[in-house]
Amino acid sequence: MAVSVMAAILLVLLYLLIFAFSGQNGEESGSLSAMISEKCAELLNAISGKHWTQNVIDSMAAYFEHPIRKLAHFSEYACMGVLLYGVWRPWKERGWKLYLLIVCWVFVSAGADEFHQLFIPGRYGCFADVMLDTCGGAFGLLVCACAEKMVRRRKQKSGF
């Protein structure tokens, strides 16, 4: 029960974070993505020890920007899948009905997020992002289901 309450609190915070990111206009969102992409390119440069010029770093950052944005979508909703599992697992028996409930919840949440973006200047809603987000949520759910299965097996082997 305590896990469920903590997951619910974290889920609300995640929804607030997603809503805040979705509420950024196109310029704000783009500059945040560009900054993160540039930091990733600078990190890659530092790790590689290549000492790239600023032009190379800028072109790498531009190359990274789209995949990083999509990875962020996937990751946010993977966290949502994990948290929804934490919220619902104590109340619903493990199985396909629980999994379907969570995936549908993620799908509706992702659709609402993309719908919200239709009203933000410089932003647009994209069904492909809804599907990517839903895949992220399903991945988070899969991680939880696999972890729970491993814990159950370990407990059975140890006799608990």
CYANA upper distance limits for C-alpha pairs under 8 A (distance plus 0.5 A):
  1 MET  CA      5 VAL  CA      6.90
  1 MET  CA     90 PRO  CA      7.14
  2 ALA  CA      6 MET  CA      6.67
  3 VAL  CA      7 ALA  CA      6.47
  3 VAL  CA     86 GLY  CA      6.96
  3 VAL  CA     87 VAL  CA      7.93
  4 SER  CA      8 ALA  CA      6.60
  4 SER  CA     86 GLY  CA      5.86
  4 SER  CA     87 VAL  CA      4.82
  4 SER  CA     88 TRP  CA      7.66
  4 SER  CA     89 ARG  CA      8.33
  4 SER  CA     90 PRO  CA      7.40
  5 VAL  CA      9 ILE  CA      6.79
  5 VAL  CA     87 VAL  CA      7.44
  6 MET  CA     10 LEU  CA      6.72
  7 ALA  CA     11 LEU  CA      6.40
  7 ALA  CA     83 LEU  CA      5.66
  7 ALA  CA     84 LEU  CA      7.74
  7 ALA  CA     86 GLY  CA      6.03
  7 ALA  CA     87 VAL  CA      6.06
  8 ALA  CA     12 VAL  CA      6.76
  8 ALA  CA     83 LEU  CA      7.56
  8 ALA  CA     84 LEU  CA      8.15
  8 ALA  CA     86 GLY  CA      8.34
  8 ALA  CA     87 VAL  CA      6.27
  9 ILE  CA     13 LEU  CA      6.92
 10 LEU  CA     14 LEU  CA      6.61
 10 LEU  CA     83 LEU  CA      7.73
 11 LEU  CA     15 TYR  CA      6.69
 11 LEU  CA     80 MET  CA      7.13
 11 LEU  CA     83 LEU  CA      6.44
 11 LEU  CA     84 LEU  CA      7.83
 12 VAL  CA     16 LEU  CA      6.79
 13 LEU  CA     17 LEU  CA      6.73
 14 LEU  CA     18 ILE  CA      6.63
 14 LEU  CA     76 GLU  CA      8.24
 14 LEU  CA     80 MET  CA      7.84
 15 TYR  CA     19 PHE  CA      6.50
 16 LEU  CA     20 ALA  CA      6.57
 17 LEU  CA     21 PHE  CA      6.75
 18 ILE  CA     22 SER  CA      6.59
 18 ILE  CA     76 GLU  CA      8.14
 18 ILE  CA    113 ASP  CA      8.23
 19 PHE  CA     23 GLY  CA      6.49
 19 PHE  CA    113 ASP  CA      7.57
 20 ALA  CA     24 GLN  CA      7.16
 21 PHE  CA     29 SER  CA      7.79
 22 SER  CA    113 ASP  CA      7.33
 22 SER  CA    114 GLU  CA      8.42
 22 SER  CA    116 HIS  CA      7.69
 22 SER  CA    117 GLN  CA      6.40
 22 SER  CA    120 ILE  CA      8.48
 23 GLY  CA    116 HIS  CA      8.30
 23 GLY  CA    117 GLN  CA      7.41
 23 GLY  CA    120 ILE  CA      6.93
 24 GLN  CA     28 GLU  CA      6.13
 24 GLN  CA     29 SER  CA      6.09
 24 GLN  CA    120 ILE  CA      7.77
 25 ASN  CA     29 SER  CA      6.60
 25 ASN  CA    120 ILE  CA      6.24
 25 ASN  CA    121 PRO  CA      5.79
 25 ASN  CA    122 GLY  CA      6.14
 25 ASN  CA    123 ARG  CA      6.82
 26 GLY  CA     30 GLY  CA      6.39
 26 GLY  CA    120 ILE  CA      8.25
 26 GLY  CA    121 PRO  CA      6.82
 26 GLY  CA    122 GLY  CA      4.57
 26 GLY  CA    123 ARG  CA      5.67
 27 GLU  CA     31 SER  CA      6.56
 27 GLU  CA    122 GLY  CA      7.51
 28 GLU  CA     32 LEU  CA      6.72
 29 SER  CA     33 SER  CA      6.76
 30 GLY  CA     34 ALA  CA      6.54
 31 SER  CA     35 MET  CA      6.55
 32 LEU  CA     36 ILE  CA      6.76
 33 SER  CA     37 SER  CA      6.53
 33 SER  CA     65 GLU  CA      6.70
 33 SER  CA     68 ILE  CA      8.15
 33 SER  CA     69 ARG  CA      7.21
 34 ALA  CA     38 GLU  CA      6.54
 34 ALA  CA     61 ALA  CA      7.50
 34 ALA  CA     62 ALA  CA      7.80
 34 ALA  CA     65 GLU  CA      6.79
 35 MET  CA     39 LYS  CA      6.75
 36 ILE  CA     40 CYS  CA      6.74
 36 ILE  CA     65 GLU  CA      8.43
 37 SER  CA     41 ALA  CA      6.72
 37 SER  CA     61 ALA  CA      5.22
 37 SER  CA     62 ALA  CA      7.56
 37 SER  CA     64 PHE  CA      6.26
 37 SER  CA     65 GLU  CA      5.75
 37 SER  CA     68 ILE  CA      7.52
 38 GLU  CA     42 GLU  CA      6.61
 38 GLU  CA     57 ILE  CA      7.55
 38 GLU  CA     58 ASP  CA      7.21
 38 GLU  CA     60 MET  CA      8.23
 38 GLU  CA     61 ALA  CA      5.17
 38 GLU  CA     62 ALA  CA      8.35
 39 LYS  CA     43 LEU  CA      6.55
 39 LYS  CA     61 ALA  CA      8.37
 40 CYS  CA     44 LEU  CA      6.62
 40 CYS  CA     61 ALA  CA      7.64
 40 CYS  CA     64 PHE  CA      8.48
 41 ALA  CA     45 ASN  CA      6.62
 41 ALA  CA     57 ILE  CA      6.20
 41 ALA  CA     58 ASP  CA      8.21
 41 ALA  CA     60 MET  CA      6.35
 41 ALA  CA     61 ALA  CA      5.87
 41 ALA  CA     64 PHE  CA      8.26
 42 GLU  CA     46 ALA  CA      6.67
 42 GLU  CA     57 ILE  CA      7.00
 43 LEU  CA     47 ILE  CA      6.58
 44 LEU  CA     48 SER  CA      6.47
 45 ASN  CA     49 GLY  CA      6.56
 45 ASN  CA     50 LYS  CA      6.54
 45 ASN  CA     51 HIS  CA      6.79
 45 ASN  CA     52 TRP  CA      6.94
 45 ASN  CA     57 ILE  CA      8.08
 46 ALA  CA     50 LYS  CA      7.82
 46 ALA  CA     51 HIS  CA      7.75
 52 TRP  CA     56 VAL  CA      6.39
 52 TRP  CA     57 ILE  CA      6.91
 53 THR  CA     57 ILE  CA      6.89
 54 GLN  CA     58 ASP  CA      6.50
 55 ASN  CA     59 SER  CA      6.70
 56 VAL  CA     60 MET  CA      6.60
 57 ILE  CA     61 ALA  CA      6.56
 58 ASP  CA     62 ALA  CA      6.73
 59 SER  CA     63 TYR  CA      6.68
 60 MET  CA     64 PHE  CA      6.66
 61 ALA  CA     65 GLU  CA      6.58
 62 ALA  CA     66 HIS  CA      8.38
 64 PHE  CA     68 ILE  CA      6.48
 65 GLU  CA     69 ARG  CA      6.72
 66 HIS  CA     70 LYS  CA      6.86
 67 PRO  CA     71 LEU  CA      6.50
 68 ILE  CA     72 ALA  CA      6.57
 69 ARG  CA     73 HIS  CA      6.92
 70 LYS  CA     74 PHE  CA      6.74
 70 LYS  CA    129 ASP  CA      8.40
 70 LYS  CA    132 LEU  CA      8.27
 71 LEU  CA     75 SER  CA      6.47
 72 ALA  CA     76 GLU  CA      6.57
 73 HIS  CA     77 TYR  CA      6.92
 73 HIS  CA    129 ASP  CA      8.01
 73 HIS  CA    132 LEU  CA      7.69
 73 HIS  CA    133 ASP  CA      6.33
 73 HIS  CA    136 GLY  CA      8.14
 74 PHE  CA     78 ALA  CA      6.52
 74 PHE  CA    132 LEU  CA      6.61
 74 PHE  CA    133 ASP  CA      5.68
 74 PHE  CA    134 THR  CA      8.48
 74 PHE  CA    135 CYS  CA      7.62
 74 PHE  CA    136 GLY  CA      4.91
 74 PHE  CA    137 GLY  CA      8.00
 75 SER  CA     79 CYS  CA      6.72
 75 SER  CA    136 GLY  CA      6.74
 76 GLU  CA     80 MET  CA      6.89
 76 GLU  CA    133 ASP  CA      8.29
 76 GLU  CA    136 GLY  CA      8.05
 77 TYR  CA     81 GLY  CA      6.66
 77 TYR  CA    106 VAL  CA      7.71
 77 TYR  CA    133 ASP  CA      5.89
 77 TYR  CA    134 THR  CA      7.45
 77 TYR  CA    136 GLY  CA      5.56
 77 TYR  CA    137 GLY  CA      5.19
 77 TYR  CA    140 GLY  CA      8.12
 78 ALA  CA     82 VAL  CA      6.89
 78 ALA  CA    133 ASP  CA      8.19
 78 ALA  CA    135 CYS  CA      8.34
 78 ALA  CA    136 GLY  CA      4.80
 78 ALA  CA    137 GLY  CA      4.68
 78 ALA  CA    138 ALA  CA      7.40
 78 ALA  CA    139 PHE  CA      6.37
 78 ALA  CA    140 GLY  CA      4.71
 78 ALA  CA    141 LEU  CA      7.90
 79 CYS  CA     83 LEU  CA      6.64
 79 CYS  CA    137 GLY  CA      7.47
 79 CYS  CA    140 GLY  CA      6.59
 80 MET  CA     84 LEU  CA      6.43
 80 MET  CA    106 VAL  CA      7.74
 80 MET  CA    137 GLY  CA      6.45
 80 MET  CA    140 GLY  CA      7.78
 81 GLY  CA     85 TYR  CA      6.64
 81 GLY  CA    102 ILE  CA      7.26
 81 GLY  CA    103 VAL  CA      8.04
 81 GLY  CA    106 VAL  CA      7.51
 81 GLY  CA    136 GLY  CA      7.95
 81 GLY  CA    137 GLY  CA      4.65
 81 GLY  CA    138 ALA  CA      6.73
 81 GLY  CA    139 PHE  CA      7.80
 81 GLY  CA    140 GLY  CA      5.19
 81 GLY  CA    141 LEU  CA      5.43
 82 VAL  CA     86 GLY  CA      6.83
 82 VAL  CA    137 GLY  CA      7.94
 82 VAL  CA    140 GLY  CA      5.41
 82 VAL  CA    141 LEU  CA      5.97
 82 VAL  CA    143 VAL  CA      8.18
 82 VAL  CA    144 CYS  CA      6.79
 83 LEU  CA     87 VAL  CA      6.67
 84 LEU  CA     88 TRP  CA      6.48
 84 LEU  CA    102 ILE  CA      6.88
 85 TYR  CA     89 ARG  CA      5.94
 85 TYR  CA    102 ILE  CA      7.55
 85 TYR  CA    141 LEU  CA      6.92
 85 TYR  CA    144 CYS  CA      7.65
 86 GLY  CA     90 PRO  CA      7.96
 87 VAL  CA     91 TRP  CA      8.38
 88 TRP  CA     92 LYS  CA      6.47
 88 TRP  CA     98 LEU  CA      8.04
 89 ARG  CA     93 GLU  CA      7.24
 89 ARG  CA     94 ARG  CA      7.22
 89 ARG  CA     98 LEU  CA      8.09
 92 LYS  CA     98 LEU  CA      6.90
 93 GLU  CA     98 LEU  CA      7.38
 94 ARG  CA     98 LEU  CA      6.50
 94 ARG  CA     99 TYR  CA      8.31
 95 GLY  CA     99 TYR  CA      6.87
 96 TRP  CA    100 LEU  CA      6.39
 97 LYS  CA    101 LEU  CA      6.56
 98 LEU  CA    102 ILE  CA      6.81
 99 TYR  CA    103 VAL  CA      6.69
 99 TYR  CA    141 LEU  CA      7.83
100 LEU  CA    104 CYS  CA      6.48
101 LEU  CA    105 TRP  CA      6.56
102 ILE  CA    106 VAL  CA      6.68
102 ILE  CA    137 GLY  CA      8.46
102 ILE  CA    138 ALA  CA      8.44
102 ILE  CA    141 LEU  CA      8.23
103 VAL  CA    107 PHE  CA      6.63
103 VAL  CA    134 THR  CA      7.13
103 VAL  CA    137 GLY  CA      7.06
103 VAL  CA    138 ALA  CA      6.43
104 CYS  CA    108 VAL  CA      6.67
105 TRP  CA    109 SER  CA      6.61
106 VAL  CA    110 ALA  CA      6.50
106 VAL  CA    133 ASP  CA      7.98
106 VAL  CA    134 THR  CA      6.21
106 VAL  CA    137 GLY  CA      6.55
107 PHE  CA    111 GLY  CA      6.59
107 PHE  CA    130 VAL  CA      7.10
107 PHE  CA    131 MET  CA      7.94
107 PHE  CA    133 ASP  CA      7.86
107 PHE  CA    134 THR  CA      5.69
108 VAL  CA    112 ALA  CA      6.59
109 SER  CA    113 ASP  CA      6.69
110 ALA  CA    114 GLU  CA      6.76
110 ALA  CA    129 ASP  CA      8.26
110 ALA  CA    130 VAL  CA      5.58
110 ALA  CA    133 ASP  CA      6.62
110 ALA  CA    134 THR  CA      7.45
111 GLY  CA    115 PHE  CA      6.55
111 GLY  CA    127 PHE  CA      8.12
111 GLY  CA    130 VAL  CA      6.14
112 ALA  CA    116 HIS  CA      6.56
113 ASP  CA    117 GLN  CA      6.97
114 GLU  CA    118 LEU  CA      7.30
114 GLU  CA    124 TYR  CA      7.79
114 GLU  CA    125 GLY  CA      4.91
114 GLU  CA    126 CYS  CA      6.78
114 GLU  CA    127 PHE  CA      8.15
114 GLU  CA    129 ASP  CA      8.15
114 GLU  CA    130 VAL  CA      7.52
115 PHE  CA    119 PHE  CA      8.11
115 PHE  CA    125 GLY  CA      6.25
116 HIS  CA    120 ILE  CA      7.75
116 HIS  CA    125 GLY  CA      8.18
117 GLN  CA    123 ARG  CA      6.17
117 GLN  CA    124 TYR  CA      5.94
117 GLN  CA    125 GLY  CA      6.08
118 LEU  CA    123 ARG  CA      6.82
118 LEU  CA    124 TYR  CA      5.33
118 LEU  CA    125 GLY  CA      5.87
119 PHE  CA    123 ARG  CA      8.13
119 PHE  CA    124 TYR  CA      8.35
120 ILE  CA    124 TYR  CA      8.01
125 GLY  CA    129 ASP  CA      8.48
126 CYS  CA    130 VAL  CA      7.25
127 PHE  CA    131 MET  CA      6.88
128 ALA  CA    132 LEU  CA      6.66
129 ASP  CA    133 ASP  CA      6.41
130 VAL  CA    134 THR  CA      6.58
131 MET  CA    135 CYS  CA      6.66
132 LEU  CA    136 GLY  CA      6.74
133 ASP  CA    137 GLY  CA      6.77
134 THR  CA    138 ALA  CA      6.63
135 CYS  CA    139 PHE  CA      6.54
136 GLY  CA    140 GLY  CA      6.81
137 GLY  CA    141 LEU  CA      6.71
138 ALA  CA    142 LEU  CA      6.55
139 PHE  CA    143 VAL  CA      6.73
140 GLY  CA    144 CYS  CA      6.92
141 LEU  CA    145 ALA  CA      6.67
142 LEU  CA    146 CYS  CA      6.54
143 VAL  CA    147 ALA  CA      6.54
144 CYS  CA    148 GLU  CA      6.54
145 ALA  CA    149 LYS  CA      6.65
146 CYS  CA    150 MET  CA      6.68
147 ALA  CA    151 VAL  CA      6.72
148 GLU  CA    152 ARG  CA      6.69
149 LYS  CA    153 ARG  CA      6.73
150 MET  CA    154 ARG  CA      6.64
151 VAL  CA    155 LYS  CA      6.64
152 ARG  CA    156 GLN  CA      6.69
153 ARG  CA    157 LYS  CA      6.71
154 ARG  CA    158 SER  CA      6.72
155 LYS  CA    159 GLY  CA      6.56
155 LYS  CA    160 PHE  CA      5.67
156 GLN  CA    160 PHE  CA      6.60
